[in-house]
């Protein structure tokens, strides 16, 4: 049975938005479909998904469009939280794990929210506009709020405001559509990841290469030992360890790179390392591409790990500098790099995706929360960023971040190793429920016993845990290859 899609809307912009959402839905569930110009183009044998207002269908799903949604998008407005509705759902509309989940809905156009008959169903809220709102990161495009260095604050994200940022809400919307199609006899096959039911994307940002720089040594001697707040016995022990490391020529950040590589290699998994090739601002710790780093990258290449690009802070809105640094990195590593993650998660929808497309990146992996784990775009799969001005996809994938170690570091959290692991495992289970991608960042500082004690356990336990769950564990490049190929 072929799936036909009829979109009855005068606004061409809205038509393109709806088509974008549905293409993402069909790619996740591997459903063949055709857009048609009329209901009459769908035969009695076809299954129809119709988007519009007040017309009868005999077999399929009718999604009521919202004029409010169309006006909001066309006028460039943000959604007001006071109009959010919550609907309690049970299986099959949600996975078993989420029985009783209160789903936020927007752009409601009638009652009941779901009307299900023998041959057709009606959805009385604009589920496709809801999906577009989050998938496009609409808040970030419309709201002017920025933090002290120019990033969109987490607290302005609608998902955070209504308390559901730990859940990929777009995937909940998609799951409803999938469940209705299955009820009416459509065979829906969730995308697989090398034969596995979900995927984990392992990534490492290499922001700093040496702990024992001149500043690092000064910090250890003056700030930590002489002026430190801990008791004298604790400071003496730390100082003795510091002297030992220094005399042995051991640097925790360099050792961290090697230990990450050896650990993952021992488990038969790959990851992506994001390297810098420039940077001179106070937000950069520029590192030299010495013999150690060149040899390390050669090992990565030899074992089919992925090397990707981490632009300097100052390159954020400087196209020529980004291009220069990317080309410099490629000369240093001897290969073309196809992926990018912006330093400090700097991202501006007015410039960043266009820079990436013009330079020729295949993917970006920057869109994650700054101060928490969760789903900044409300989505747990790769997707192509949408150009809201031209109403078209940009030819660059986004692999959104779900968890980043630094969210809990640098004094931002008092939670224990076990408490952090519990939260990470909960996020893994959410992604696993929808068969998506858990994209995680661990910096090369995680084996630093001085200032990041316990993070090696969090990292290693997480990797072992997801392997035990039979996840596909790999690099960004591997994830995208599977996403496009399976």
N, C-alpha and C positions, 0 to 999 in steps of 0.2 A: 504494500500500500504506500503510495507516494504522498508526501506531505506538501500541500500547497499553502502559500501565505498570501492573503489579500489584505492590503493596507488602505483603508478608506480615510484619507485625510487630505485636506487641501494644502496645508503647509508642507512645502517641499523639504524644509529644514527638519520638521518633525518626522517626515517619512524617512529621511536619511538616518535620523537618530534611532528610530525603531528598527530599521534594517540592520544597523550596527549591533544593537543588542541581540537581535535574533541570530545574526551570524555567529556571535560568541556562544549563544546557547546551543546552536546546532553543532558547533565544533567540539564542545565539551561532550555531547551525547552522540556524536557520530551519526547524525540523522541526515539523510538526503532530502533536499527540499527545493522548491521553486517559488519565486515571487511571481504572482499573477496580477493582471490588470483588472480582473473582474471575478466575481463569484462564479459566473458562468464558465470561467476557464477551469474550474475544478469539477471533475466528473463525480458521479455517485460513488465510484470506487476510491476516490482520493480522500485523504483526511485533510481538513481545512483548519488553519489557524487564521481567524479574521480579527482585524483591529479596526474599530470604528465606533459607530453609535447607532443603535436601534435598527438592526436588520436581522432577519432570521436565518439561521443556518441549520441544516439537517443533521450534519455529522461533523463534530470537531469542537474547537474551543473558540469562544467569542470573547475577546478582551475589549472592554469598554474604554474608549479613549477619554482623556480628561482635557477639556479646553483650558482648565486652570494650569495644567502642566505645560501645554503648548505656549500659553501666554507667559508663564514664568521663564521658560527657556528663551523665548523670543525677546523678552524684555530684560533679560540678564539679571534676574532676581534670585535670592536665596530662599530656601523653604523655611517657614516659621515653625519652630518646634511645638507651638501651642496647637497646631493642627494635626499632629501625629496621632494616629490610631494604632492600637495594638490588638491583634487577633490571636487567641490561643489555638495552637494547631496540634493535631495528633497524626500519627502515621495513617495513611501513606503519604500525607502532605509534607511530612518531615521524616528524616531518618529516626529509627527507634530511639536512639540516644537522646533525641530532642523532644520526646513526647511531652506535650504541655508547653512548648516554647511559645513565648509571646512575640509574634512577628510584627515589627513596625510596618505600617502601610501608609501610603501617601496618595494624594490625588484620588480620593474615594468618590465614586459617582453613583452609588446606589446600594441597595440592600436586597438580599444578603450579600456578604462579601463574595461567597462562592455559591453558585447554584449548579448542581450537578444532576442531569437527567440521564436517561438510558443511552442516548446517542450523542449528546452534546453537553457542554458546560459553559457557564457564563462567569467571567471574573469581573466583579463590579468595582475594581479599582485599577488604575492604569499601571499595571505591574511592569510594563516595558519602560515607561517613563521613570518609575521608581528605580529600576535597574540602571537606566542611563545616568540618573543623578549621581549615583555612587561610582559607577564604572568610569565616568568621565571626570571624577573628582571635581564636581561642579562647584562646591564650596570654595575650593582653592582658586578657581578661575574668577569668582564673583566677589568674594570678600577681600577687603584690602588689608586686613590684619596681618602683621608680620612680626617676628621676634627681632631681637637686637642685631642679628646678622642676616636678616632677610628671608627667613623660612616661615612657612605657614604654620601657625601654632596648632598643636593637637587639639586644644580645647575648643577651637573654632570648627572642628569637623563635626558634622551633624551626627554621625555614628557615636562619637564620644559624648556629645551633648545628651543623647537619649539613652546612653548606657549600654550600647550593643557593639562596641568596637572590637570585642573579643570574638565576634562571629562574622563570617563572610555573608552578609545579608543578600547580596546578589545571587549567591549560590542557593540560598533558601528560596528566592523567587524562582530560580531556574528549576529547583527540585519540584516545586508545585506544578510547573508546566510539564515536566517529565512524568510526574505521577498521574496527571490527568490523561496524558497521551497513552500511558500504559493501561489505564483503566479502559480506554476505548480500543485496545488491541494493537497499538503501535509497539513494535519491538524496539526498545531503547537500549543501546549498548554504551555504557560509560567508557570513556577513553581509558586505555591501559598505559602503563609505563613499563615497557619492557616485560610485559606479562604480569606486572604487579599492580595492585589496586590503588596505590598512591605513591607520591614521590617526595623525596627530601633533597633540596638543593643546598649543598654545603658550600659556603663562601667565606673568604678571609680577606679583610682589608688590611693592607700593610701600610699603616700610617707612619709608623716610626720603626727604624731599623736598629737603633742602639739605645739601650737604657743608660749605659755608662758613657754618655756624651759629657762634655765639660759641665753643662748644666746639671746633668744627672748625678755626677760625682759631687758637685757642690750641694745639691739637694739632699743627697744621702748623708754627707758629713755634717752640714750645718742645720738643715731643717729637720732631718729625721733623728740625728744622733745628739747634736749639741742642744738644739732648741725643741726637740721632740716632746710630745705631751705624755708618752707612755712612761711607765716606771723605768728606772735606770737599768734594771736587769734585762727587760725586754729590749731596750735600746742597745745595750751591749751585745746581746745575742744577734740582733739584726746587723750591727756594725761589723761583728766578726764574720758573719756570712758575706757581707759586702766585700770585705777585704779578701776573703777566700776566692770569691768569684773574680775579683779584679786581678789577683795574682795568677789565677789559673787561665786568665784570658777568656772567661765565660761571660757572655752577655745574654740575659734572659730573653730578650726580644729576638735575637738571632737563633738562640737555642729553640725558641718557640716555633719558628718557621720549620726547623728541621724535625722537631718532635711531632708537629702536626702532620707533616708529609709522611714520616715513618709510620705513625699510627694509622693513618688512612690507608697507606699502602699495605700494611699488615692485614687490614680487614678487606682488602680488595675493592675499595671505593675510591672515587675521584672527587676533586673539588675545584673551585675556581679561586685563584689568588688575584686580587686587584692591587696592582703596583702603580706607584707614582714615578714620574720622570721630571718633575719640576716642583717649584713652590718656594716662595720667599716671604710670605706673610706671617704674621704672628700665629695664624691658625695652621701653618704648615710646619712639619719637621722634615725638612729636605734631607734626603739621604743619597749617598754616593753609590754609584753602581760599580762597586769594587769586585775583586776576584771572587769573594764569597758569594755575593748576590748573583753574579753571572753564572757561577757554577751551580747555584741552587736552582736558578731558572732552567738551566740545561737539564737538570734532573727532572724537573716538572715536565718539561717537554718530552723527555725520554720516556716517561711513564704515562703520557697522555693526560696529564692534568692540564687544566686550562689557565692561561695567563690572560688577564684582562686589565683594563685601564682605570686608574683612579686619578682624575684630574686634580690639579692644585686648587686651592681655595680661590685664588685670584682669577682663575680661568672661567669662573662661573658664568659671567656675561661677556666673555671676550672670545669670540669665535676664532680669531686668528691664533690666540694663545692655546686654546683647546686643540686645534688642528696641529699646531707645532708640537705640543707635548705628546699627542697621540703618535705622530710620525716619529718623534724621538724615541718613544718607548719601543716602537716596532723595530727601529734600528738596534736598540740595545738588546732586545730579546730574540731578534732574528726571525720573527714570524709576524703575520698580520693578526691584529687583535680585533675581535668583533663585539666585545662587550664593554660596558662602562657603568661605573657607580660613582656618583659625585661625592666628593669629600664633604663631610658634615651633613650629608644628605641634602645638599643644596639642589633645589629644583624649582624652576619657574616655567609654568605652562606656556607663557608667551614666547619663550626663547628656547628652553632646553630641548624639547623633542625635535625642534626644527634644526638646531645645531647637530643633533645626533643623526638625523636623516641626511643632512647635507654632507656630513663627514663620512657616512657610510656604515654606521654601527648597525649591527643586527638586533641588539637588545640593550636595554637599560635595566638596572636593578637597584633603584634608589627609593622607590615609593614605599616607605615604611614609616611608622610612627617614630617621633623623636624621643618620647618620654615613656613609652609603654610598648608591650607586645600587642599584636592584633592585626587588624585588616584595614589599612588606611583607605583602600579603594573598595572595601566591602567584597573582595573577590580573592579566591584562592587558586587561580589558574593564570598562566600567561595570557596576555591580551595586547592587541595593538592600540596605541594611544590614539584618541580621537581629536581631530582638528575642528573645533567648534566654529571657526570662522568660515572654513571652506566646506564644512560638512562632509568630511571624508576621513578615512583612517590614515594615519601616518605609518610609513613602512618601517616601524621600529617596535619590537615587542617590549612590553614591560613585564618583568618577573617580580611581582611585589614582595616586599620583605614582611615576614611574619614575626621574627624574633631577632633582636640584636643584643649582644652582651653588654655593650656600653650603657644601655638603658638602666642597668642595675649597678653600674660601677661608678667610681669617682665620688663616693659618698652619697649617691642618689637614693640608695636603698639600704635598709638595715636587715633585710630578709636573709635567712640562712641559705646554705647550699641546698638543703632538702626542700625548703619552701620555694626557691627559684625553680628547681627541677620539677616540682609538682605543677607549677604554672606552665612551664614549657611543655610538659607531657599533656596537660589539658589542651593546649593549643594544637599539639600534634593530633590528638583525638578528634578535634573539630575538623581539621583538614582531612584526616583519614575518612571521616564520615561522608565527605563529599568527593573523595577520590582525587583531591587536588594536589597542590605543590606547597610543601612547607619549606620556605626559603629562609635560611638562618645565617647570621653573620657571627663569626668568632674571629677576633683580631689575633695577631701573633703574640699578643701580650698575655694570653691565658695561662702560659706556663711560668709566669713571673711570680715566684713565691713571696716576693717582698710586698707587692701592692695589689696583687690579684689572686690571693690565696683561695684555693677551692674551685677556681674556674676551670682548671684542667679536669676536675671531676665532673663538673656540669657538662662540659664539652664531650668527654669520652663516654659518660653514661648516656647522654642523648644519642650519640651515634650508635652505640651498641643497642640501645632501646629500639630505635627505628629499624635497624637491621633485624632485630628479633620480631618486629611486626611485619616483616617481609616487604618493607618499602623499597622502591628503587632509590638508591642513594647515589648522587652524582653531581657533576658540574652544571653550570647554567647552560653551557653548550650542549651537553648530553640531554638535559631536560627539554630544550627546544627541539632538538632533533627528534626526540620521541613524540613531542607534542604535534609536530608537523607531519610525522611519518605514520603514527598509529591511528 
